[in-house]
Amino acid sequence: MLSEKIRIVGAGAIGNVLEWYDFAIYGYFAITIGQAFFPHQNPVAQLLSAFGVFAIGCLMRPLGSLLSGSIGDRYGRRAALNFSMAAMAFSTFLVGILPGYQALGILAPVLLTVLRIVQGLSIGGECPTAFIFMIEHAGPRGRGLAGAMATGGGTAGILLGSATGALLTSVMPPDLLQDWGWRLPFLLGLPVGLLGIWLRRRVPEPPRAAEAVAAPVREVLTHHLGLLARLAGIAALGAVTFYIVFLYLVSWLQFVDGVTPVRALAFNTVAMAAALPVYLGAGWLSDRIGRRKLLLTAMAAAMVGAVPLFWLLHHTDPLLVLAGQLGFVLLIGTVFGVEPAFMVEATPAHIRCTAVALGFNLPAGVLGGLSPLAAAWLIHRTENDLSPAFLIVAAAAVSFVATVSFSDRTGLSDDPSGKSSRS
């Protein structure tokens, strides 16, 4: 029994590790990628171009959730997970071998954009399907921790990407890193992806609480639009804060504060490592005291604390910078530790993959994917280095209102009709 649980956790989490490692290393090497794939302009224009392509990939996440969510609801969670993992592994490997602008001209950024689209489609299915897979395998009293473990897999992937970036920037001369060293993390995506697919072969499907529907996408869009909108509202804060704090901030610290790449990546690595116990602790606590109150507390704290935390990040003292980033970790870690189980429990089982995937990925793709680009543009236009904090405040307000609209379903179990009953 224990070995089966370990296989389930490993099979669910490894996909998130790979998906977020592959997806995140693009953000960490955005400056170098901008120099490699876009015409030689000023550094701000190159960074905006690189984050523009990043945003296009993120905008594909809702389409990916439609595809993988439909596969998961009709043919099983494991089929959807294997599909998304294979797509991510191959597209990431191809980014690593794609020639730059000097070799291909305008074709280089075009092909990069196509590969980013494939990555966005892939992660749009993998992330929510993975936590649904793990939560449905967990008992009613362990769903918070199971969802937090799935989220932790994604964080571990980002941590791995950040650590890889920090290692490369510290051991490689800048000219070699600019020339070919940045490609190395992308090349690792293929073998790790194939390993993940192999590990999932012997893991059983989670128990199905309802019969599959023939057209889950149509079912959601026809009969559950209100539920979908509220799920998207819950996910808004996590989407915006995640992309600003854990991806864009690496570049922000370099451009705004003059922090070296090695130190910026080191700060991010420490913050990601600290996020893991926060996720697990929040998920575990939500199984005992309820999820709704924890989410509302974290969202209210984000509305009040985003600007002061960014003020800390703008200091020259490294300890204050790290304190600001760790403050965001506490807020976003609580949200991401509780949010998966809260969303799964709020959704009927027969449309769960599609509804949760769309609700999770619409804000992640539209709000989160555009957040780095919007933050860079706002700073450039307003000359206010703290302006990204106001994006977080607005997202927190939306999420707070959406969360209030749900009741707390902690400890409820699905019956065969797809409804819930107290366990």
C-alpha positions in Angstrom: 0.0 0.0 0.0 2.8 2.4 0.9 4.7 1.6 -2.2 1.6 2.3 -4.3 1.1 5.6 -2.7 4.8 6.5 -3.4 4.3 5.6 -7.0 1.2 7.7 -7.3 2.9 10.7 -5.7 6.0 10.2 -7.9 4.0 9.8 -11.1 1.9 12.9 -10.4 4.7 15.1 -9.2 7.4 14.2 -11.7 5.3 15.7 -14.5 5.0 19.0 -12.7 8.7 18.9 -11.9 9.6 18.5 -15.6 6.9 20.8 -17.0 7.8 23.7 -14.7 11.6 23.2 -15.0 11.2 23.3 -18.8 8.8 26.3 -18.7 10.7 28.2 -16.1 14.2 28.1 -17.6 13.0 30.3 -20.4 12.1 33.0 -17.9 15.4 32.7 -16.1 17.4 33.1 -19.4 15.1 35.7 -20.9 17.8 38.3 -21.2 20.2 35.9 -23.0 17.4 34.5 -25.2 16.4 38.0 -26.2 20.0 38.7 -27.3 20.2 35.3 -29.2 16.9 35.3 -31.1 16.0 39.0 -31.6 17.7 41.7 -33.7 20.3 43.7 -31.9 18.3 46.5 -30.3 18.6 48.1 -26.9 18.5 45.8 -23.9 15.0 46.9 -22.9 13.5 46.1 -26.3 15.2 42.7 -26.4 13.8 41.8 -22.9 10.3 43.0 -23.9 10.6 40.8 -27.1 11.6 37.8 -25.1 8.9 38.2 -22.5 6.4 38.8 -25.4 7.2 35.3 -26.7 6.9 34.1 -23.1 3.5 35.6 -22.9 2.4 33.9 -26.2 3.3 30.6 -24.7 1.3 31.3 -21.5 -1.7 32.5 -23.6 -1.9 29.0 -25.1 -2.5 27.5 -21.6 -6.3 27.8 -21.8 -6.3 26.0 -25.2 -4.1 23.3 -23.7 -6.5 22.9 -20.8 -9.3 22.4 -23.3 -7.4 19.6 -25.1 -5.9 17.8 -22.1 -9.0 18.4 -19.9 -11.2 16.8 -22.5 -8.8 13.8 -22.8 -8.7 13.5 -19.0 -12.5 13.5 -18.6 -13.1 11.1 -21.5 -10.1 8.8 -21.5 -8.6 9.1 -18.1 -6.2 11.3 -16.2 -3.1 9.3 -17.0 -3.6 9.6 -20.8 -3.8 13.4 -20.5 -0.7 13.5 -18.4 1.4 11.4 -20.8 0.3 13.5 -23.7 1.3 16.8 -22.1 4.6 15.5 -20.8 5.7 14.2 -24.3 4.8 17.5 -25.9 6.8 19.5 -23.3 9.8 17.3 -23.5 10.3 17.4 -27.2 9.5 21.1 -27.6 11.9 22.1 -24.9 14.7 20.0 -26.4 14.1 21.7 -29.8 14.5 25.1 -28.2 17.9 23.9 -27.0 19.1 23.1 -30.5 17.4 26.0 -32.4 19.9 28.3 -34.2 19.7 32.0 -33.3 18.9 35.1 -35.2 22.4 35.4 -36.8 22.0 32.0 -38.4 18.3 32.0 -39.4 17.3 35.6 -39.4 13.6 36.3 -38.8 12.8 32.6 -38.9 14.6 32.1 -35.6 12.1 34.1 -33.5 9.2 32.6 -35.5 10.3 29.1 -34.7 10.9 30.0 -31.1 7.4 31.3 -30.9 6.0 28.1 -32.3 7.9 26.0 -29.8 6.7 28.3 -27.0 3.1 27.7 -28.2 3.6 23.9 -27.9 5.0 24.4 -24.4 2.1 26.5 -23.4 -0.4 23.9 -24.7 1.5 21.2 -22.8 1.7 22.9 -19.4 -2.0 24.0 -19.7 -2.9 20.3 -19.4 -0.2 18.9 -17.1 -0.4 21.2 -14.1 -4.1 21.0 -13.2 -4.5 17.4 -14.3 -1.6 16.3 -12.1 -3.1 17.8 -9.0 -6.5 16.4 -9.8 -4.9 13.0 -10.3 -3.2 13.1 -6.9 -6.2 14.6 -5.0 -8.6 12.0 -6.4 -6.3 9.2 -5.2 -6.1 10.8 -1.7 -8.8 10.2 0.9 -11.2 13.0 1.8 -9.1 14.0 4.8 -5.8 14.1 2.9 -6.7 16.1 -0.2 -5.1 19.3 1.0 -1.7 17.7 1.5 -2.0 15.8 -1.7 -2.7 19.0 -3.7 0.1 20.7 -1.9 2.5 17.9 -2.9 1.4 18.3 -6.5 2.1 22.0 -6.3 5.4 21.2 -4.6 6.4 19.2 -7.7 6.0 22.3 -9.8 7.9 24.4 -7.4 10.7 21.7 -7.3 10.9 22.0 -11.1 11.2 25.8 -10.9 13.8 25.4 -8.1 15.7 23.0 -10.3 15.6 25.5 -13.1 16.7 28.3 -10.9 19.5 26.2 -9.4 20.7 25.2 -12.8 20.7 28.8 -14.0 22.6 29.9 -10.9 25.2 27.0 -11.3 25.8 27.8 -15.0 26.1 31.6 -14.4 28.6 30.9 -11.6 30.9 28.4 -13.4 30.8 29.5 -17.0 32.4 32.6 -18.5 29.8 35.1 -19.7 30.8 34.8 -23.3 30.4 31.0 -23.3 27.1 31.2 -21.4 25.9 33.7 -24.0 27.1 31.6 -26.9 25.9 28.1 -26.1 25.8 27.5 -22.3 22.2 28.7 -21.9 21.1 25.8 -24.2 22.2 23.1 -21.8 19.2 23.2 -19.4 16.8 22.9 -22.4 18.6 19.8 -23.8 17.9 17.9 -20.5 14.1 18.1 -21.1 13.9 15.1 -23.5 15.5 12.4 -21.4 13.7 13.5 -18.2 10.4 13.5 -20.1 10.9 10.0 -21.4 11.7 8.9 -17.9 8.5 10.4 -16.5 6.4 8.6 -19.1 8.0 5.4 -18.2 7.3 5.9 -14.5 3.6 6.4 -15.2 3.1 3.2 -17.0 2.3 1.1 -13.8 0.2 3.7 -12.0 -3.5 3.0 -11.8 -6.2 5.5 -12.8 -7.8 7.3 -9.8 -11.3 6.1 -8.9 -14.0 7.7 -11.1 -16.9 9.2 -9.2 -19.2 9.6 -12.3 -19.6 8.4 -15.8 -17.6 10.2 -18.5 -19.5 12.8 -20.6 -19.1 12.7 -24.3 -18.3 16.4 -24.7 -17.0 17.8 -21.4 -15.9 21.1 -23.0 -19.4 21.8 -24.3 -20.9 20.7 -21.0 -18.7 23.2 -19.1 -19.2 26.1 -21.4 -23.0 25.5 -21.7 -24.0 24.7 -18.2 -21.2 25.7 -15.8 -20.0 29.1 -17.0 -20.7 30.7 -13.6 -18.6 28.0 -11.8 -15.8 28.5 -14.4 -15.7 32.2 -13.8 -15.5 31.8 -10.0 -12.7 29.2 -10.3 -10.8 31.6 -12.6 -11.2 34.3 -10.0 -9.8 32.1 -7.3 -6.7 31.5 -9.4 -6.1 35.1 -10.4 -3.8 36.0 -7.4 -1.6 32.9 -7.8 -1.2 33.5 -11.5 -0.1 37.1 -11.3 2.0 36.7 -8.1 3.7 33.6 -9.3 4.9 35.0 -12.6 6.0 38.3 -11.1 7.8 37.0 -8.0 9.3 33.7 -9.2 10.1 34.5 -12.9 10.0 38.3 -13.7 11.7 39.3 -10.5 15.0 37.6 -11.6 15.2 40.1 -14.4 13.7 43.0 -12.4 16.5 42.7 -9.8 19.1 43.0 -12.5 17.6 45.9 -14.4 16.1 48.0 -11.5 18.5 47.2 -8.6 21.6 46.3 -10.5 21.9 42.9 -8.8 24.2 40.5 -10.6 22.6 37.5 -12.4 24.3 35.1 -10.0 22.9 36.9 -6.9 19.4 37.3 -8.5 19.2 33.6 -9.3 20.5 32.8 -5.8 17.8 34.9 -4.1 15.2 33.1 -6.3 16.6 29.7 -5.5 16.4 30.3 -1.7 12.9 31.6 -2.1 11.7 28.6 -4.1 13.3 26.2 -1.5 11.5 28.0 1.3 8.2 27.7 -0.7 8.1 23.9 -0.5 7.5 23.6 3.3 5.0 26.5 3.1 3.0 24.6 0.5 3.0 21.4 2.4 2.3 23.1 5.7 -0.6 25.0 4.3 -2.1 21.9 2.6 -1.8 19.9 5.8 -3.3 22.6 7.9 -6.2 23.0 5.5 -7.2 19.4 6.0 -7.6 20.1 9.7 -9.1 23.7 10.0 -10.7 24.2 6.5 -9.4 25.7 3.3 -11.6 28.7 2.8 -10.4 30.6 5.9 -6.7 30.0 4.9 -7.2 31.3 1.4 -9.1 34.4 2.5 -6.4 35.2 5.0 -3.6 34.9 2.5 -5.5 37.0 -0.1 -6.3 39.8 2.4 -2.6 39.8 3.4 -1.5 40.1 -0.2 -3.8 43.2 -0.8 -2.2 44.9 2.2 1.4 43.7 1.9 2.3 43.7 -1.8 3.6 47.3 -1.9 5.6 47.1 1.4 7.2 43.8 0.2 8.2 45.3 -3.1 9.6 48.3 -1.2 11.9 45.8 0.6 12.9 44.2 -2.7 14.0 47.7 -3.9 16.6 48.0 -1.2 20.4 47.7 -1.6 20.7 45.5 1.5 20.7 41.8 0.4 19.0 40.8 3.6 16.1 43.1 3.0 15.7 42.0 -0.6 15.6 38.4 0.5 13.1 39.3 3.3 10.8 40.8 0.7 10.9 37.8 -1.5 10.3 35.4 1.4 7.3 37.5 2.4 5.8 36.9 -1.0 6.7 33.2 -0.6 4.6 33.0 2.6 1.6 34.6 0.9 1.7 32.7 -2.4 2.8 29.5 -0.7 -0.3 29.5 1.4 -2.5 30.1 -1.7 -0.9 27.4 -3.8 -0.9 24.9 -0.9 -4.6 25.2 -0.4 -6.0 26.2 -3.8 -5.8 22.8 -5.6 -7.9 20.8 -3.2 -10.3 23.8 -2.8 -10.9 23.9 -6.6 -11.2 20.1 -7.0 -13.8 19.8 -4.1 -15.8 22.7 -5.6 -16.2 20.9 -9.0 -18.4 18.0 -10.1 -16.3 14.9 -10.9 -17.6 14.3 -14.4 -16.3 17.6 -15.7 -13.5 18.2 -13.2 -10.5 18.0 -15.5 -12.0 20.4 -18.0 -13.5 22.9 -15.5 -10.6 23.0 -13.2 -8.0 23.1 -16.0 -9.8 26.0 -17.6 -10.4 27.8 -14.4 -6.8 27.4 -13.4 -5.3 28.2 -16.8 -7.4 31.1 -18.0 -5.9 33.5 -15.4 -2.5 31.8 -15.6 -2.4 32.3 -19.4 -4.0 35.7 -19.7 -3.1 37.4 -16.4 0.0 35.5 -15.4 1.5 35.2 -18.9 1.1 38.9 -19.5 2.3 39.9 -16.0 6.0 40.0 -16.8 5.4 42.0 -20.0 2.9 44.3 -18.2 5.3 44.8 -15.3 8.2 45.7 -17.6 6.1 48.0 -19.6 4.6 49.8 -16.5 8.0 50.5 -15.1 9.3 51.8 -18.4 6.2 54.0 -18.9 5.6 55.2 -15.3 9.3 55.2 -14.1 7.9 53.7 -10.9 9.9 50.7 -9.9 7.2 49.5 -7.4 4.4 49.5 -10.0 4.3 45.6 -10.3 3.0 45.5 -6.8 -0.3 47.1 -7.8 -0.9 44.2 -10.3 -0.7 41.9 -7.3 -3.1 44.0 -5.2 -5.7 44.0 -8.0 -5.4 40.2 -8.5 -5.7 39.6 -4.7 -9.0 41.6 -4.6 -10.5 39.6 -7.4 -9.4 36.3 -5.8 -10.8 37.3 -2.4 -14.3 38.1 -3.9 -14.3 34.8 -5.8 -13.3 32.7 -2.8 -16.0 34.3 -0.7 -18.6 33.0 -3.2 -17.8 29.3 -2.3 -18.6 27.4 0.8 -16.0 25.3 2.5 -16.1 21.7 1.4 -13.2 20.3 3.3 -13.7 16.6 4.1 -16.5 16.1 1.6 -16.4 13.0 -0.6 -17.8 12.5 -4.1 -20.8 10.2 -4.5 -21.5 8.3 -7.8 -23.5 11.2 -9.2 -20.5 13.5 -8.9 -22.0 15.5 -6.0 -20.4 15.7 -2.5 -21.3 14.3 0.8 -19.7 14.6 4.3 -17.2 11.8 4.9 
